[in-house]
Amino acid sequence: MSTPIESPDGTIEVLNIVPRQGPGGIVAPSCDAAISLAVDEINRGAGILGREIRTTNIDGGRSPHEVAAEVSALLATGMVHAITGWHTSAVRRAVARAGAGRVPYLYATSHEGLTDELPGVLMLGEHPAGQTVAAVHWLEREYGVRRWAVIGNDYIWPRRSAKAIRESLSDPAAIVLERYVPLGYADFADFLAHPALDLADAVVILMVGADVARFNRQYAASGRAATQLRVSPAADENVLLAAGAEANHDFFVASSFFLDDRMSDGRDRMTRYRARHGAFAPALTSFSNATYEAVHTLGALARTVGSLEVPEILDALDHGLHLETPSGIRGFRGNQAIQHGYIARANGVDFEIVDRIS
């Protein structure tokens, strides 16, 4: 096996890309704390390839080209061994081009299902078929939803996800209203007052972080929450807190990263988290749990392959790579992690898992 590039002090250097501004910035404190726990657990063991892991946090809330430029400059030093992150697909695509397959890149966020990723990008987040599309069809079966409205941020993930939903419906005209707004959009009055929204049984929210919370507050204030369901793949406990309990009525969220007593390692992980960070730490949420999983999956990848060199990882993927992580065995189909998807209902500012959907 080949040996990773040596950094001056013999550590494994990992870039973690998490937004610290914009609507995704709401997750940053939780993600920082979750990543810190994962790094501590790995370093208390054998590290990665027998070396201590060290992380550098990159602000993924800036424009994609700004994030990619910083990543490119750090990769040029030859001392970066891997990238993990929770951020938008627009940032991921820019960073993947900048990285050009030089180091493994573990993307922890749900995505739009495109298959044109550059070598070395591992999609740990959910594919639309196992998350957003599955949640839409679950609501059709369980609640009789027949007509949909879509509100999304205006970039590739929401638009491609909505396309996947439309193509999965028996009647594409079942989407009666579809609108896209910039990241950080403040006033949803036009969408909420649109006559076509009255025809919808439910709304799919394809926005990021604080934008979801802002929309939910305005949606609840309009009185629509009493008669129309909402579903999103992009809300965690921080989003529920930001919106307030009254804004979360009949709000469903689909994810594979819910942390629950019934989930593998759920209760023990919460205990370890509180022991490290204390009772007043940021919440360990479904989003921050995804970043925890990404760092541990990186460790499992190195342990299983014996290297962090991208060609050797790709060879292992071609031969049916399976990784042992704190949440259990993780397999892959191509570069996409295979995992169970769940749907949860907001209960105030927490989630209650109600079913497995994929």
C-alpha positions in Angstrom: 0.0 0.0 0.0 1.2 3.5 -0.7 1.9 5.9 2.1 0.0 9.2 2.5 2.0 12.4 2.1 3.9 13.2 5.3 3.0 16.4 7.1 5.7 18.0 9.2 4.6 16.6 12.5 3.3 13.2 11.3 -0.4 13.9 11.6 -3.3 13.1 9.3 -4.6 16.5 8.2 -8.4 16.8 7.4 -10.3 19.8 6.1 -13.8 20.0 7.4 -16.1 22.3 5.4 -19.1 23.6 7.3 -21.0 26.9 6.7 -20.3 29.6 9.3 -22.5 32.2 7.6 -25.7 32.3 5.6 -28.7 30.1 6.2 -26.5 27.0 6.7 -24.5 28.7 9.5 -27.1 27.7 12.0 -25.5 24.2 12.1 -21.9 25.3 12.7 -21.7 25.0 16.5 -23.3 21.6 16.6 -21.1 20.3 13.8 -17.9 21.7 15.4 -18.8 19.9 18.6 -19.7 16.6 16.9 -16.5 16.7 14.8 -14.5 17.3 18.0 -16.0 14.2 19.6 -15.2 12.0 16.6 -11.6 13.3 16.4 -11.1 12.7 20.1 -12.5 9.2 19.9 -10.2 8.3 16.9 -7.1 9.8 18.6 -7.8 7.9 21.8 -7.6 4.8 19.7 -5.0 4.1 17.0 -5.6 7.3 15.1 -5.8 7.0 11.3 -3.0 4.8 9.9 -1.3 5.0 13.2 -1.1 8.7 13.2 -3.0 11.4 15.1 -5.8 13.1 13.2 -5.9 16.9 13.1 -8.7 19.1 11.5 -8.9 22.5 9.9 -12.3 24.0 9.6 -13.2 25.8 6.4 -16.2 28.2 6.1 -18.5 26.5 3.6 -21.1 29.3 3.8 -19.2 31.5 1.3 -19.6 31.4 -2.5 -18.5 28.1 -4.0 -15.6 29.7 -5.8 -14.3 31.2 -2.6 -14.4 27.9 -0.7 -12.8 26.1 -3.6 -10.0 28.6 -3.9 -9.1 28.2 -0.2 -9.3 24.4 -0.5 -7.1 24.5 -3.6 -4.5 26.6 -1.8 -4.4 24.2 1.2 -4.2 21.1 -1.1 -1.3 22.7 -2.9 0.8 22.5 0.3 0.8 18.7 0.0 -0.1 18.3 3.6 -3.9 17.7 3.4 -4.9 14.0 3.4 -8.8 14.2 3.3 -11.8 16.5 3.1 -15.1 16.0 4.9 -18.0 18.4 5.0 -21.7 19.4 5.5 -22.5 22.1 3.0 -24.4 22.8 -0.2 -24.0 20.8 -3.4 -22.9 23.9 -5.2 -19.9 24.1 -2.9 -19.3 20.4 -3.2 -19.1 20.5 -7.0 -16.7 23.5 -6.9 -14.5 21.8 -4.2 -14.5 18.5 -6.1 -13.2 20.2 -9.2 -10.6 22.0 -7.2 -9.5 18.8 -5.5 -9.4 16.9 -8.8 -9.3 13.6 -6.9 -6.1 14.3 -5.1 -7.5 13.3 -1.7 -10.7 11.5 -0.6 -13.7 13.8 -0.1 -16.5 12.5 2.2 -19.7 14.5 1.6 -22.1 14.1 4.5 -25.1 16.0 3.2 -28.1 14.8 1.2 -27.6 15.6 -2.5 -29.3 15.7 -5.9 -28.4 12.3 -7.2 -26.0 13.3 -10.0 -23.4 10.7 -11.0 -20.8 12.9 -12.5 -18.7 13.3 -9.4 -14.9 13.3 -9.8 -12.9 10.4 -8.4 -12.6 10.2 -4.7 -15.9 11.9 -3.7 -17.8 9.5 -1.4 -21.5 10.5 -1.0 -22.4 9.7 2.6 -25.5 11.8 2.5 -28.8 10.6 1.1 -29.7 10.1 -2.5 -33.1 11.6 -3.4 -34.5 8.2 -4.2 -33.9 7.1 -0.6 -34.9 10.3 1.1 -37.0 13.1 -0.5 -38.7 10.9 -3.1 -39.3 8.1 -0.6 -40.8 10.6 1.9 -43.1 12.0 -0.8 -44.5 8.6 -1.6 -44.7 7.7 2.1 -47.0 10.8 2.6 -49.0 9.7 -0.4 -49.6 6.3 1.1 -50.1 7.3 4.8 -51.9 10.6 4.4 -53.4 10.5 1.0 -51.4 13.4 -0.3 -52.1 13.9 -4.1 -51.1 17.4 -4.9 -47.8 19.1 -4.0 -46.2 22.5 -3.8 -42.4 22.9 -3.9 -40.4 25.8 -2.4 -36.6 25.7 -2.8 -33.5 27.7 -2.8 -32.3 28.5 -6.3 -29.3 26.1 -6.9 -28.7 22.6 -8.2 -29.8 20.5 -5.2 -33.3 21.8 -4.8 -33.9 22.0 -8.6 -32.6 18.5 -9.3 -34.4 17.1 -6.3 -37.7 18.6 -7.4 -37.1 17.1 -10.9 -36.6 13.6 -9.3 -39.9 14.0 -7.4 -41.8 15.0 -10.5 -40.4 12.1 -12.5 -41.4 9.7 -9.7 -45.1 10.8 -9.6 -47.7 9.0 -11.7 -49.1 12.4 -12.6 -46.3 15.1 -13.1 -49.1 17.7 -13.0 -49.5 16.8 -9.3 -46.9 19.5 -8.5 -49.3 22.5 -8.7 -46.8 25.2 -7.6 -43.0 25.3 -7.8 -40.9 28.3 -6.7 -37.1 28.9 -6.1 -35.7 31.8 -4.1 -32.2 32.9 -3.2 -30.3 31.6 -0.2 -31.2 33.8 2.8 -34.6 34.8 1.4 -36.6 36.7 4.0 -40.3 37.1 2.9 -42.4 34.2 1.6 -45.6 36.2 1.4 -46.0 35.9 -2.4 -45.6 32.1 -2.2 -48.0 31.8 0.7 -50.6 33.9 -1.0 -50.4 32.2 -4.4 -53.8 30.8 -5.4 -52.2 27.5 -6.6 -51.0 26.8 -3.1 -54.6 26.3 -2.1 -54.7 23.3 -4.4 -51.8 21.5 -2.6 -52.2 18.9 0.1 -48.6 19.3 1.2 -45.4 21.4 0.6 -42.0 20.0 -0.1 -39.4 22.4 1.4 -36.0 22.2 -0.4 -34.2 25.0 1.4 -31.2 25.3 3.7 -31.1 25.6 7.5 -32.4 29.0 8.7 -34.4 29.5 5.5 -36.5 26.4 6.5 -37.0 27.9 10.0 -38.0 31.3 8.5 -40.4 29.7 6.1 -42.0 27.5 8.8 -42.7 30.5 11.0 -44.4 32.4 8.2 -46.2 29.3 7.0 -47.6 28.7 10.5 -48.6 32.4 10.9 -50.6 32.1 7.6 -52.8 29.4 9.2 -51.9 26.9 6.5 -50.2 24.5 9.0 -53.7 23.4 10.2 -54.6 21.9 6.8 -51.5 21.3 4.8 -48.5 19.0 5.6 -44.9 19.9 5.1 -41.9 17.7 4.5 -38.2 18.5 4.1 -34.9 16.7 3.9 -33.1 19.7 5.2 -34.0 20.4 8.8 -32.4 19.4 12.1 -33.2 20.1 15.7 -31.5 23.5 15.4 -34.0 24.4 12.6 -36.9 23.3 14.9 -35.5 25.5 17.7 -35.1 28.5 15.4 -38.6 28.2 14.1 -40.2 27.6 17.5 -42.4 24.7 18.6 -45.6 26.3 17.4 -44.3 26.6 13.8 -43.5 22.9 13.5 -47.0 21.4 13.5 -47.4 18.6 11.0 -43.8 19.1 9.8 -42.0 15.9 8.6 -38.3 15.4 7.9 -36.5 12.6 6.1 -33.0 11.5 7.0 -30.7 8.6 7.7 -28.8 10.4 10.5 -31.4 10.8 13.2 -29.9 10.0 16.6 -32.4 8.0 18.7 -32.3 5.5 21.5 -33.4 2.9 19.1 -30.6 3.6 16.6 -27.3 1.8 16.8 -24.9 3.6 19.3 -27.6 6.3 19.8 -27.8 6.5 23.6 -24.1 5.7 24.1 -23.1 8.4 21.6 -25.2 11.0 23.4 -23.6 10.0 26.7 -20.1 10.4 25.2 -21.1 13.7 23.7 -22.3 15.2 27.0 -19.3 13.8 28.9 -17.0 15.7 26.5 -18.9 18.9 26.0 -21.1 19.3 29.0 -24.8 19.9 29.6 -24.8 23.3 27.8 -23.1 22.2 24.6 -24.8 22.7 21.2 -27.3 20.0 20.5 -26.1 16.8 18.8 -28.5 17.0 15.8 -29.2 14.9 12.7 -27.0 17.3 10.7 -24.1 17.4 13.2 -24.4 13.6 13.6 -23.8 13.4 9.9 -20.4 15.2 10.3 -19.5 12.9 13.2 -20.3 9.9 10.9 -18.1 11.4 8.1 -15.0 11.6 10.3 -15.5 8.1 11.7 -16.1 6.8 8.2 -12.8 8.4 7.1 -11.1 6.4 9.9 -12.9 3.2 8.9 -11.9 3.8 5.2 -8.2 4.1 6.1 -8.4 1.1 8.4 -10.1 -1.1 5.8 -8.2 0.0 2.7 -4.9 0.5 4.5 -4.4 3.9 2.7 -6.0 7.2 2.0 -4.7 7.2 -1.6 -7.7 7.7 -4.0 -6.7 5.0 -6.5 -6.6 2.4 -3.8 -10.0 3.6 -2.4 -11.5 3.4 -5.8 -10.2 -0.1 -6.3 -11.8 -1.1 -2.9 -15.1 0.4 -4.0 -15.0 -1.6 -7.2 -14.6 -4.8 -5.1 -17.5 -4.2 -2.7 -16.1 -2.0 0.1 -17.8 -2.4 3.5 -16.8 -0.2 6.5 -17.3 -0.8 10.2 -18.5 2.5 11.8 -20.1 3.4 15.1 -23.5 3.1 13.4 -22.8 -0.4 12.0 -21.6 -1.7 8.7 -21.7 0.8 5.9 -21.6 -0.5 2.3 -21.5 1.4 -1.0 -23.1 1.2 -4.4 -20.5 3.0 -6.6 -19.6 6.1 -4.5 -23.0 6.2 -2.8 -23.3 4.9 0.8 -26.1 2.5 1.3 -28.2 3.3 4.4 -31.6 3.1 5.9 -33.8 6.2 5.4 -36.3 7.3 8.1 -39.1 9.8 8.3 -39.7 11.7 11.5 -42.4 14.1 12.7 -41.5 17.2 14.5 -42.7 17.1 18.1 -42.2 20.6 19.4 -38.5 21.1 18.9 -37.5 17.4 18.8 -38.1 14.6 16.3 -40.1 11.4 16.7 -39.1 8.8 14.2 -42.3 7.3 12.8 -41.2 4.9 10.0 -38.4 3.6 7.9 -38.9 4.7 4.3 -35.9 3.1 2.5 
